[in-house]
């Protein structure tokens, strides 16, 4: 299952890639920016299409328009089989 950290107030999320150190830095940046908001860990399917992706450079993309990472492709392949 693909998991994400989601801010309930801003409707933004960041995907969790447990073995990616760059992603861990981005998650800390997300949590720092949304420090006073309610943040929770959810399955990506629960927020897809409702929330927008958080980008540390300040640019957000709707979840439908974002590029799918290789991690997500592998997860989808596993779910299909």
C-alpha positions, -999 to +999 in steps of 0.1 A: +000+000+000+012+034-009+011+057+022+012+095+024+014+122+051-016+145+046-024+179+061-061+180+068-063+218+069-044+226+036-055+195+017-019+188+007+000+155+009+035+140+004+041+104-005+062+083+019+091+063+004+106+047+034+140+038+019+146+072+002+167+097+022+157+125-001+121+118+005+127+118+043+141+153+041+110+164+020+087+149+046+104+168+074+100+200+053+063+192+048+058+186+086+077+218+094+056+239+071+023+223+085+035+223+121+004+238+136-020+218+114-034+184+118-012+159+099-019+122+096-006+092+077-031+077+053-033+054+024-029+072-009-062+059-022-080+078+006-068+112-006-062+108-043-081+134-063-091+154-032-057+166-020-029+182-039+008+171-039+032+191-017+064+202-034+092+216-013+099+243-040+065+257-034+048+243-065+018+220-061+002+198-087-032+182-085-028+144-079-043+136-113-016+157-131+015+146-113+041+122-126+039+087-112+072+076-096+088+042-101+078+033-066+041+039-073+044+019-106+058-011-087+030-008-061+003-008-088+019-038-106+019-057-073-018-048-067-028-060-102-012-094-098 
